[in-house]
Amino acid sequence: MSLNLASLRQEIDQLDHKLIALLNERAQISLDIGTAKRQGSDPQEDENTHVYIPGREKQVFEKIAKLNPGPLPNENLHAIYREIMSASIALQKDVMVAYLGPIGSFSHDASMKRFGDSVQYASQGTIADVFEAVERGRCQYGVVPFENSIAGSVVPTLDKFVKSKVKIRAETYLPVHHYLLSNATTESIRRVYSHPVALAQCQTFLNSHLKGIELVPCASTSEAAQLASKEKFAAAICNRVCSEIYGLDVLHADIEDQQDNTTRFFIISDAWDGPSASDKTLLMFTVDHRLPGALCDGLKVFKDHNLNLTKIDSRPSLLKPWHYVFFVECAGVHGASEVMGKVIEELQKYCLDVKIVGTYPDQRPQDLGS
């Protein structure tokens, strides 16, 4: 049976009419939800009512994946719904998201993948600036890199958590691939700009193709692209999207030493979300070094409550020499749960200054393992 092109196009037009009606119906319900939130809150706290609910977002994405019969792949539906929810957020409230810029950075990419195209973005010069933008209320949310699967923890982020009052509201993971961009040929390049971590992750390529060339560290990979676009014989190692933004040619793709390169980002705000089906909690504390085994006793508390630790880190407290702040992330528990309350109570027997830095839905991709 032959297909009639005109008839098929007419069917598409009819479906578009239905889709527009349904999208607007969904948007109106989203507005009603926003009104219901405001009616149930203190009027003086109305400005602090959160429209970004990561637990609910996770539910929606899981639901559409289960409902999807094809032929659209799940990742395409995810992208479509990302923009639908982004538009709904923007309808309910003006939202500003701070990120480590300039535009085209991996932090910008992670922000766009999390919040979509309908909210507003504010580029910041440093990670500390992202924290400050949220602390001072200029932005409702901030996106900061927390750890990389190859390079490890992002120290400036850890250091800001030590003194900042912001909370971790969500996590997101971004696969990282590096590109060599320039308007010169590979042979004529005299200088390569990039973030120090990106330079370290591309050593094999650099030694093979650009050995002896000057390597210049930058605050971000997109800043590197900005600089390279202004110099005749310069190049940048950065995100592919920087090619379009800064008018640079792609000379080499996927030049990182290891292909399974992923960065985890935290979404920070003034409060965390309620419990979801599966949460993580990041705590921070110090220990009394006068008590032998205090750290060991503190960590045993998590084992006694059958909590799996997914990350342990430490940073100098800056209060006195050789005094450290410890960060511990545990899976399967929300910060407001009864279990976490007992954990904190017991931790305080061995540890000092116990604080929940954030509690957030576990969104670790399945292909990254557990």
Salt bridges, closest charged atoms under 4 A:
GLU57 OE2 - ARG82 NH1 2.44
GLU57 OE1 - ARG114 NH1 2.21
ASP109 OD1 - LYS113 NZ 2.73
GLU132 OE2 - ARG136 NE 2.83
GLU147 OE2 - ARG264 NH2 2.62
GLU147 OE1 - LYS311 NZ 3.23
ASP159 OD1 - ARG315 NE 2.66
GLU171 OE1 - ARG264 NH1 2.78
GLU171 OE2 - LYS280 NZ 3.24
GLU214 OE1 - ARG191 NE 2.88
GLU231 OE1 - ARG191 NH1 2.71
ASP254 OD1 - HIS177 ND1 3.68
GLU256 OE2 - HIS177 ND1 2.66
ASP270 OD1 - HIS50 NE2 2.63
ASP273 OD1 - ARG169 NH2 4.00
ASP288 OD1 - ARG290 NE 2.96
ASP304 OD1 - LYS300 NZ 3.01
ASP313 OD2 - LYS311 NZ 3.38
GLU329 OE2 - ARG264 NH1 2.72
GLU338 OE2 - LYS342 NZ 3.60
GLU346 OE2 - HIS305 NE2 2.96
ASP362 OD1 - LYS280 NZ 3.58
